[in-house]
Amino acid sequence: MNRFKVQYLLIILFPIAGAWLGSMLAGAERDPSGISFGHIALGAAMLCGVTAFFQRYLQSAWQYYAALILAIVFSAFSLIAAKAPISIFSLLLPNLLYAVLSIYLIRFVFYSKSFFRLRTLLMGVCGGIMLSLYLAGLYAMMGIELVEGFWNASFIYGLIIYVFIAFSMSIADLLILQSEVRELKKEETPEDDQ
């Protein structure tokens, strides 16, 4: 397992900032009394960032525990904010499934060497599909009928959000790599002087 470094937190913070910006540009409405698309986008970004943090930088299986904890927290938050007559366990299942799919999305799409050049676009497409299915599942459990144009609107919104998340993660990876290269050069310099 790798040693924790403060700069690794960029892989969590940048996607959150990217999702917030993407959500604003996509025109997500703010609903202070309930769950908004902006809240869901920030939750998805946090999930992607935490998954990447444990998977890529700490190289540990804690990503599954982190996903479970985040799924529980998101379920509790959703239950309080939505004020719907539904149990937390009904919300936990789609949140847990979404968290596990996010782990596989980061591992097999974002950090896959095969998809490196297309990873931002593929993350957007896969994220759009995931978000659409997730929202449809939540609405079904809450007894809310899907409005006309739901699939198109939720896919486009998810696509935009996940493209911003992937782009932000790429920038964070680049900054972390540059800082590690600088550290290695500093460690090598005293040896060269001797």
DRENMARSE-399726 format. One line per field, with one value per atom (N, C-alpha, C): residue number from 1; atom name; x, y, z. Coordinates in steps of 0.02 Angstrom, whole numbers, padded with zeros to 5 digits. Layout:
BEGIN
i <- (NUM; ...) $
at <- (CA; ...) $
xx <- (X; ...) $
yy <- (Y; ...) $
zz <- (Z; ...) $
END
This chain:
BEGIN
i <- (1; 1; 1; 2; 2; 2; 3; 3; 3; 4; 4; 4; 5; 5; 5; 6; 6; 6; 7; 7; 7; 8; 8; 8; 9; 9; 9; 10; 10; 10; 11; 11; 11; 12; 12; 12; 13; 13; 13; 14; 14; 14; 15; 15; 15; 16; 16; 16; 17; 17; 17; 18; 18; 18; 19; 19; 19; 20; 20; 20; 21; 21; 21; 22; 22; 22; 23; 23; 23; 24; 24; 24; 25; 25; 25; 26; 26; 26; 27; 27; 27; 28; 28; 28; 29; 29; 29; 30; 30; 30; 31; 31; 31; 32; 32; 32; 33; 33; 33; 34; 34; 34; 35; 35; 35; 36; 36; 36; 37; 37; 37; 38; 38; 38; 39; 39; 39; 40; 40; 40; 41; 41; 41; 42; 42; 42; 43; 43; 43; 44; 44; 44; 45; 45; 45; 46; 46; 46; 47; 47; 47; 48; 48; 48; 49; 49; 49; 50; 50; 50; 51; 51; 51; 52; 52; 52; 53; 53; 53; 54; 54; 54; 55; 55; 55; 56; 56; 56; 57; 57; 57; 58; 58; 58; 59; 59; 59; 60; 60; 60; 61; 61; 61; 62; 62; 62; 63; 63; 63; 64; 64; 64; 65; 65; 65; 66; 66; 66; 67; 67; 67; 68; 68; 68; 69; 69; 69; 70; 70; 70; 71; 71; 71; 72; 72; 72; 73; 73; 73; 74; 74; 74; 75; 75; 75; 76; 76; 76; 77; 77; 77; 78; 78; 78; 79; 79; 79; 80; 80; 80; 81; 81; 81; 82; 82; 82; 83; 83; 83; 84; 84; 84; 85; 85; 85; 86; 86; 86; 87; 87; 87; 88; 88; 88; 89; 89; 89; 90; 90; 90; 91; 91; 91; 92; 92; 92; 93; 93; 93; 94; 94; 94; 95; 95; 95; 96; 96; 96; 97; 97; 97; 98; 98; 98; 99; 99; 99; 100; 100; 100; 101; 101; 101; 102; 102; 102; 103; 103; 103; 104; 104; 104; 105; 105; 105; 106; 106; 106; 107; 107; 107; 108; 108; 108; 109; 109; 109; 110; 110; 110; 111; 111; 111; 112; 112; 112; 113; 113; 113; 114; 114; 114; 115; 115; 115; 116; 116; 116; 117; 117; 117; 118; 118; 118; 119; 119; 119; 120; 120; 120; 121; 121; 121; 122; 122; 122; 123; 123; 123; 124; 124; 124; 125; 125; 125; 126; 126; 126; 127; 127; 127; 128; 128; 128; 129; 129; 129; 130; 130; 130; 131; 131; 131; 132; 132; 132; 133; 133; 133; 134; 134; 134; 135; 135; 135; 136; 136; 136; 137; 137; 137; 138; 138; 138; 139; 139; 139; 140; 140; 140; 141; 141; 141; 142; 142; 142; 143; 143; 143; 144; 144; 144; 145; 145; 145; 146; 146; 146; 147; 147; 147; 148; 148; 148; 149; 149; 149; 150; 150; 150; 151; 151; 151; 152; 152; 152; 153; 153; 153; 154; 154; 154; 155; 155; 155; 156; 156; 156; 157; 157; 157; 158; 158; 158; 159; 159; 159; 160; 160; 160; 161; 161; 161; 162; 162; 162; 163; 163; 163; 164; 164; 164; 165; 165; 165; 166; 166; 166; 167; 167; 167; 168; 168; 168; 169; 169; 169; 170; 170; 170; 171; 171; 171; 172; 172; 172; 173; 173; 173; 174; 174; 174; 175; 175; 175; 176; 176; 176; 177; 177; 177; 178; 178; 178; 179; 179; 179; 180; 180; 180; 181; 181; 181; 182; 182; 182; 183; 183; 183; 184; 184; 184; 185; 185; 185; 186; 186; 186; 187; 187; 187; 188; 188; 188; 189; 189; 189; 190; 190; 190; 191; 191; 191; 192; 192; 192; 193; 193; 193; 194; 194; 194) $
at <- (N; CA; C; N; CA; C; N; CA; C; N; CA; C; N; CA; C; N; CA; C; N; CA; C; N; CA; C; N; CA; C; N; CA; C; N; CA; C; N; CA; C; N; CA; C; N; CA; C; N; CA; C; N; CA; C; N; CA; C; N; CA; C; N; CA; C; N; CA; C; N; CA; C; N; CA; C; N; CA; C; N; CA; C; N; CA; C; N; CA; C; N; CA; C; N; CA; C; N; CA; C; N; CA; C; N; CA; C; N; CA; C; N; CA; C; N; CA; C; N; CA; C; N; CA; C; N; CA; C; N; CA; C; N; CA; C; N; CA; C; N; CA; C; N; CA; C; N; CA; C; N; CA; C; N; CA; C; N; CA; C; N; CA; C; N; CA; C; N; CA; C; N; CA; C; N; CA; C; N; CA; C; N; CA; C; N; CA; C; N; CA; C; N; CA; C; N; CA; C; N; CA; C; N; CA; C; N; CA; C; N; CA; C; N; CA; C; N; CA; C; N; CA; C; N; CA; C; N; CA; C; N; CA; C; N; CA; C; N; CA; C; N; CA; C; N; CA; C; N; CA; C; N; CA; C; N; CA; C; N; CA; C; N; CA; C; N; CA; C; N; CA; C; N; CA; C; N; CA; C; N; CA; C; N; CA; C; N; CA; C; N; CA; C; N; CA; C; N; CA; C; N; CA; C; N; CA; C; N; CA; C; N; CA; C; N; CA; C; N; CA; C; N; CA; C; N; CA; C; N; CA; C; N; CA; C; N; CA; C; N; CA; C; N; CA; C; N; CA; C; N; CA; C; N; CA; C; N; CA; C; N; CA; C; N; CA; C; N; CA; C; N; CA; C; N; CA; C; N; CA; C; N; CA; C; N; CA; C; N; CA; C; N; CA; C; N; CA; C; N; CA; C; N; CA; C; N; CA; C; N; CA; C; N; CA; C; N; CA; C; N; CA; C; N; CA; C; N; CA; C; N; CA; C; N; CA; C; N; CA; C; N; CA; C; N; CA; C; N; CA; C; N; CA; C; N; CA; C; N; CA; C; N; CA; C; N; CA; C; N; CA; C; N; CA; C; N; CA; C; N; CA; C; N; CA; C; N; CA; C; N; CA; C; N; CA; C; N; CA; C; N; CA; C; N; CA; C; N; CA; C; N; CA; C; N; CA; C; N; CA; C; N; CA; C; N; CA; C; N; CA; C; N; CA; C; N; CA; C; N; CA; C; N; CA; C; N; CA; C; N; CA; C; N; CA; C; N; CA; C; N; CA; C; N; CA; C; N; CA; C; N; CA; C; N; CA; C; N; CA; C; N; CA; C; N; CA; C; N; CA; C; N; CA; C; N; CA; C; N; CA; C; N; CA; C; N; CA; C; N; CA; C; N; CA; C; N; CA; C; N; CA; C; N; CA; C; N; CA; C; N; CA; C; N; CA; C; N; CA; C; N; CA; C; N; CA; C; N; CA; C; N; CA; C; N; CA; C; N; CA; C; N; CA; C; N; CA; C; N; CA; C; N; CA; C; N; CA; C) $
xx <- (00042; 00000; 00044; 00026; 00064; 00053; 00102; 00097; 00053; 00010; -00035; 00005; -00013; 00015; -00042; -00033; -00086; -00110; -00063; -00083; -00131; -00135; -00182; -00255; -00266; -00335; -00361; -00316; -00338; -00384; -00373; -00414; -00486; -00497; -00565; -00593; -00552; -00576; -00591; -00547; -00557; -00621; -00637; -00701; -00762; -00759; -00815; -00823; -00767; -00769; -00793; -00770; -00791; -00865; -00891; -00962; -01005; -00981; -01018; -01021; -00964; -00962; -01005; -00999; -01038; -01113; -01131; -01201; -01228; -01188; -01209; -01217; -01169; -01173; -01230; -01247; -01303; -01371; -01370; -01431; -01472; -01438; -01474; -01504; -01567; -01601; -01582; -01576; -01561; -01626; -01630; -01689; -01666; -01665; -01639; -01681; -01744; -01787; -01785; -01753; -01751; -01689; -01692; -01635; -01639; -01584; -01581; -01531; -01531; -01482; -01412; -01405; -01340; -01313; -01358; -01337; -01315; -01352; -01335; -01268; -01257; -01193; -01134; -01142; -01089; -01076; -01131; -01123; -01087; -01103; -01069; -00995; -00980; -00911; -00871; -00902; -00868; -00855; -00903; -00896; -00838; -00835; -00781; -00713; -00710; -00647; -00622; -00666; -00646; -00625; -00662; -00644; -00575; -00562; -00496; -00441; -00456; -00407; -00384; -00430; -00411; -00385; -00415; -00396; -00328; -00317; -00256; -00198; -00213; -00159; -00142; -00190; -00175; -00172; -00197; -00197; -00220; -00279; -00307; -00378; -00402; -00471; -00521; -00496; -00541; -00592; -00583; -00631; -00700; -00704; -00769; -00802; -00762; -00788; -00810; -00769; -00786; -00850; -00858; -00919; -00980; -00972; -01027; -01046; -00996; -01009; -01043; -01017; -01047; -01118; -01131; -01199; -01247; -01224; -01266; -01279; -01226; -01233; -01280; -01271; -01314; -01387; -01396; -01465; -01498; -01460; -01488; -01504; -01459; -01470; -01532; -01538; -01595; -01660; -01659; -01720; -01743; -01695; -01712; -01734; -01698; -01713; -01777; -01789; -01847; -01913; -01909; -01969; -02022; -01998; -02043; -02057; -02116; -02131; -02096; -02032; -01991; -01939; -01919; -01870; -01799; -01752; -01683; -01654; -01678; -01652; -01672; -01730; -01752; -01708; -01685; -01639; -01568; -01550; -01482; -01463; -01509; -01494; -01473; -01513; -01489; -01426; -01419; -01358; -01296; -01305; -01249; -01231; -01281; -01269; -01233; -01255; -01223; -01151; -01138; -01069; -01024; -01049; -01008; -00995; -01046; -01036; -00986; -00984; -00936; -00865; -00857; -00791; -00766; -00811; -00793; -00783; -00821; -00812; -00743; -00721; -00655; -00600; -00609; -00557; -00552; -00609; -00607; -00615; -00634; -00639; -00588; -00591; -00548; -00474; -00458; -00388; -00366; -00407; -00388; -00341; -00286; -00238; -00268; -00314; -00346; -00389; -00419; -00465; -00436; -00371; -00340; -00360; -00357; -00372; -00446; -00488; -00561; -00593; -00553; -00582; -00632; -00620; -00666; -00734; -00733; -00795; -00831; -00793; -00823; -00851; -00815; -00841; -00907; -00910; -00972; -01030; -01018; -01072; -01094; -01045; -01062; -01095; -01070; -01099; -01170; -01182; -01250; -01299; -01277; -01320; -01332; -01278; -01284; -01331; -01322; -01363; -01437; -01450; -01519; -01553; -01518; -01546; -01554; -01506; -01509; -01571; -01580; -01637; -01703; -01705; -01767; -01784; -01732; -01742; -01767; -01737; -01758; -01831; -01847; -01915; -01966; -01947; -01993; -02005; -01952; -01959; -02000; -01997; -02034; -02104; -02120; -02186; -02196; -02141; -02146; -02144; -02192; -02195; -02142; -02111; -02061; -02097; -02072; -02102; -02079; -02114; -02095; -02027; -01984; -01917; -01867; -01888; -01845; -01778; -01781; -01720; -01670; -01695; -01651; -01620; -01661; -01636; -01587; -01603; -01559; -01493; -01496; -01435; -01389; -01418; -01378; -01347; -01387; -01361; -01304; -01314; -01262; -01200; -01209; -01153; -01111; -01144; -01108; -01071; -01106; -01076; -01014; -01021; -00966; -00908; -00921; -00866; -00826; -00861; -00827; -00789; -00819; -00786; -00722; -00728; -00670; -00614; -00634; -00584; -00549; -00587; -00558; -00512; -00531; -00488; -00423; -00427; -00367; -00319; -00346; -00304; -00273; -00313; -00288; -00232; -00241; -00189; -00125; -00132; -00073; -00036; -00073; -00042; -00008; -00040; -00010; 00053; 00051; 00110; 00168; 00153; 00205; 00236; 00194; 00221; 00265; 00247; 00288; 00354; 00352; 00414; 00461; 00432; 00474; 00505; 00466; 00493; 00549; 00541; 00594; 00657; 00649; 00708; 00744; 00706; 00736; 00775; 00748; 00782; 00845; 00845; 00902; 00957; 00940; 00989; 01045; 01032; 01087; 01135; 01109; 01151; 01197; 01170; 01211; 01267; 01252; 01303; 01361; 01348; 01401; 01441) $
yy <- (-00060; 00000; 00062; 00112; 00174; 00217; 00260; 00306; 00365; 00387; 00443; 00508; 00547; 00614; 00663; 00723; 00773; 00788; 00789; 00805; 00754; 00694; 00644; 00667; 00713; 00738; 00777; 00798; 00833; 00789; 00722; 00677; 00673; 00698; 00702; 00772; 00823; 00892; 00916; 00899; 00922; 00896; 00831; 00808; 00842; 00857; 00891; 00961; 00996; 01062; 01057; 01006; 00997; 00982; 00940; 00923; 00984; 01024; 01086; 01133; 01141; 01184; 01156; 01091; 01059; 01063; 01056; 01060; 01130; 01180; 01249; 01262; 01239; 01250; 01211; 01153; 01113; 01142; 01192; 01225; 01188; 01151; 01115; 01165; 01155; 01200; 01183; 01234; 01224; 01218; 01165; 01155; 01146; 01200; 01196; 01151; 01138; 01099; 01024; 01004; 00933; 00916; 00859; 00835; 00867; 00896; 00925; 00886; 00899; 00868; 00888; 00949; 00973; 00930; 00912; 00869; 00801; 00774; 00708; 00711; 00765; 00774; 00777; 00814; 00818; 00751; 00714; 00647; 00600; 00603; 00561; 00579; 00643; 00666; 00643; 00648; 00626; 00551; 00514; 00442; 00424; 00458; 00446; 00465; 00522; 00544; 00498; 00479; 00434; 00366; 00341; 00278; 00282; 00335; 00344; 00351; 00386; 00396; 00329; 00285; 00220; 00173; 00175; 00127; 00143; 00205; 00223; 00242; 00282; 00311; 00273; 00244; 00204; 00130; 00112; 00043; -00006; 00007; -00036; -00054; -00105; -00128; -00087; -00034; 00009; 00045; 00045; 00079; 00049; -00017; -00049; -00027; -00021; 00003; 00076; 00116; 00186; 00193; 00150; 00152; 00134; 00084; 00064; 00121; 00153; 00208; 00266; 00284; 00339; 00322; 00259; 00239; 00247; 00229; 00236; 00310; 00351; 00423; 00455; 00438; 00466; 00444; 00381; 00356; 00394; 00405; 00441; 00513; 00544; 00613; 00617; 00568; 00567; 00558; 00514; 00501; 00564; 00600; 00662; 00717; 00724; 00779; 00767; 00705; 00691; 00689; 00672; 00667; 00622; 00567; 00520; 00461; 00430; 00373; 00310; 00305; 00250; 00234; 00172; 00152; 00165; 00172; 00184; 00125; 00065; 00006; 00005; 00033; 00038; 00086; 00138; 00186; 00159; 00118; 00093; 00049; 00008; -00039; -00003; 00046; 00080; 00121; 00150; 00188; 00143; 00084; 00036; 00010; -00004; -00027; 00028; 00090; 00146; 00154; 00144; 00150; 00096; 00034; -00021; -00009; 00013; 00028; 00084; 00131; 00186; 00160; 00111; 00080; 00049; 00011; -00021; 00029; 00083; 00136; 00167; 00181; 00211; 00161; 00099; 00048; 00029; 00014; -00016; 00034; 00096; 00147; 00202; 00235; 00294; 00275; 00223; 00204; 00147; 00129; 00078; 00106; 00071; 00094; 00090; 00044; 00035; 00095; 00128; 00183; 00251; 00255; 00318; 00379; 00374; 00432; 00451; 00402; 00414; 00413; 00413; 00401; 00456; 00518; 00571; 00562; 00548; 00536; 00473; 00419; 00357; 00364; 00401; 00414; 00452; 00500; 00539; 00495; 00452; 00409; 00359; 00325; 00275; 00309; 00367; 00404; 00427; 00448; 00468; 00410; 00352; 00292; 00273; 00272; 00255; 00302; 00367; 00417; 00410; 00398; 00390; 00330; 00274; 00214; 00222; 00256; 00269; 00312; 00367; 00411; 00376; 00336; 00299; 00251; 00218; 00172; 00207; 00265; 00304; 00328; 00353; 00378; 00321; 00262; 00205; 00185; 00187; 00169; 00221; 00283; 00336; 00345; 00306; 00310; 00370; 00397; 00456; 00433; 00455; 00436; 00477; 00443; 00477; 00523; 00584; 00633; 00620; 00648; 00640; 00673; 00638; 00664; 00651; 00611; 00597; 00567; 00514; 00478; 00522; 00562; 00606; 00659; 00691; 00744; 00718; 00661; 00634; 00608; 00580; 00557; 00615; 00668; 00726; 00759; 00764; 00793; 00750; 00684; 00639; 00642; 00646; 00651; 00712; 00769; 00832; 00827; 00802; 00798; 00752; 00694; 00646; 00667; 00704; 00732; 00781; 00824; 00871; 00835; 00782; 00743; 00711; 00679; 00646; 00696; 00753; 00804; 00830; 00841; 00864; 00812; 00748; 00695; 00691; 00702; 00702; 00757; 00817; 00873; 00856; 00827; 00809; 00758; 00708; 00657; 00689; 00736; 00771; 00810; 00847; 00886; 00842; 00786; 00739; 00709; 00690; 00662; 00712; 00775; 00827; 00836; 00836; 00844; 00785; 00725; 00666; 00667; 00691; 00697; 00748; 00804; 00854; 00825; 00786; 00755; 00706; 00668; 00621; 00658; 00714; 00753; 00781; 00803; 00829; 00775; 00714; 00659; 00638; 00643; 00623; 00675; 00738; 00792; 00787; 00776; 00770; 00712; 00657; 00600; 00618; 00656; 00676; 00723; 00767; 00815; 00781; 00724; 00687; 00650) $
zz <- (00000; 00000; 00000; -00040; -00043; 00019; 00031; 00088; 00068; 00115; 00101; 00094; 00044; 00034; 00026; 00051; 00050; -00021; -00068; -00137; -00167; -00138; -00163; -00154; -00108; -00097; -00158; -00202; -00263; -00305; -00302; -00342; -00315; -00254; -00226; -00237; -00225; -00227; -00299; -00346; -00415; -00447; -00441; -00469; -00439; -00374; -00342; -00372; -00381; -00412; -00484; -00520; -00589; -00596; -00550; -00552; -00535; -00489; -00471; -00531; -00565; -00624; -00680; -00692; -00744; -00730; -00667; -00647; -00659; -00644; -00657; -00731; -00771; -00844; -00876; -00845; -00872; -00851; -00807; -00787; -00735; -00692; -00639; -00590; -00574; -00527; -00456; -00415; -00344; -00305; -00265; -00223; -00151; -00112; -00044; 00001; -00017; 00027; 00012; -00042; -00060; -00099; -00134; -00173; -00242; -00263; -00330; -00373; -00438; -00482; -00461; -00435; -00411; -00354; -00308; -00252; -00278; -00325; -00353; -00389; -00426; -00462; -00413; -00359; -00309; -00275; -00263; -00234; -00281; -00346; -00396; -00401; -00398; -00402; -00340; -00282; -00221; -00224; -00249; -00255; -00303; -00360; -00408; -00379; -00345; -00316; -00261; -00216; -00162; -00190; -00239; -00271; -00302; -00340; -00371; -00319; -00264; -00210; -00182; -00165; -00137; -00190; -00249; -00301; -00331; -00348; -00385; -00338; -00288; -00249; -00185; -00153; -00094; -00110; -00168; -00193; -00139; -00114; -00061; -00077; -00043; -00053; -00012; 00021; 00061; 00019; -00047; -00091; -00083; -00070; -00061; 00005; 00057; 00122; 00116; 00081; 00071; 00031; -00021; -00061; -00019; 00025; 00069; 00116; 00146; 00193; 00156; 00097; 00059; 00038; 00019; 00000; 00059; 00119; 00179; 00193; 00189; 00201; 00150; 00086; 00033; 00043; 00065; 00076; 00133; 00187; 00245; 00225; 00188; 00166; 00120; 00074; 00028; 00065; 00116; 00154; 00191; 00220; 00257; 00209; 00154; 00107; 00067; 00047; 00004; 00043; 00106; 00149; 00117; 00086; 00054; 00100; 00095; 00137; 00112; 00124; 00099; 00153; 00157; 00207; 00182; 00228; 00210; 00172; 00187; 00153; 00079; 00063; -00007; -00045; -00012; -00043; -00046; 00002; 00007; -00052; -00075; -00129; -00194; -00220; -00281; -00269; -00209; -00194; -00192; -00163; -00159; -00228; -00269; -00337; -00377; -00368; -00403; -00381; -00316; -00290; -00318; -00322; -00349; -00424; -00461; -00532; -00541; -00495; -00499; -00490; -00445; -00436; -00501; -00534; -00597; -00653; -00652; -00702; -00697; -00636; -00627; -00646; -00625; -00637; -00711; -00742; -00809; -00866; -00850; -00903; -00891; -00834; -00824; -00819; -00782; -00774; -00819; -00868; -00916; -00968; -00981; -01031; -01101; -01111; -01177; -01197; -01147; -01161; -01144; -01135; -01110; -01151; -01217; -01259; -01260; -01248; -01251; -01182; -01129; -01063; -01041; -01059; -01039; -01073; -01138; -01174; -01149; -01139; -01116; -01045; -01003; -00935; -00940; -00986; -00994; -01016; -01066; -01092; -01039; -01008; -00956; -00896; -00877; -00821; -00836; -00898; -00918; -00913; -00935; -00931; -00858; -00818; -00747; -00711; -00723; -00688; -00708; -00772; -00795; -00762; -00760; -00729; -00654; -00623; -00551; -00533; -00571; -00558; -00571; -00624; -00640; -00584; -00556; -00500; -00438; -00423; -00365; -00373; -00432; -00443; -00437; -00462; -00457; -00384; -00344; -00273; -00235; -00257; -00223; -00252; -00304; -00333; -00378; -00405; -00448; -00521; -00560; -00631; -00670; -00718; -00760; -00809; -00812; -00858; -00929; -00977; -01047; -01058; -01093; -01106; -01050; -01000; -00942; -00963; -01005; -01022; -01059; -01104; -01142; -01097; -01055; -01011; -00959; -00928; -00876; -00906; -00967; -00999; -01016; -01046; -01065; -01003; -00950; -00888; -00860; -00858; -00833; -00876; -00942; -00988; -00973; -00965; -00950; -00883; -00832; -00766; -00767; -00796; -00796; -00841; -00893; -00934; -00891; -00853; -00809; -00753; -00726; -00674; -00702; -00760; -00790; -00807; -00835; -00852; -00789; -00735; -00672; -00642; -00648; -00623; -00662; -00727; -00769; -00748; -00735; -00712; -00644; -00599; -00532; -00539; -00582; -00593; -00618; -00665; -00693; -00639; -00598; -00544; -00493; -00476; -00428; -00457; -00520; -00553; -00555; -00570; -00571; -00502; -00450; -00382; -00363; -00383; -00367; -00406; -00468; -00507; -00474; -00450; -00415; -00352; -00315; -00254; -00270; -00324; -00344; -00364; -00399; -00419; -00359; -00308; -00247; -00210; -00211; -00177; -00214; -00280; -00320; -00321; -00313; -00318; -00266; -00202; -00154; -00170; -00195; -00213; -00271; -00320; -00377; -00357; -00307; -00285; -00250; -00217; -00182; -00233) $
END
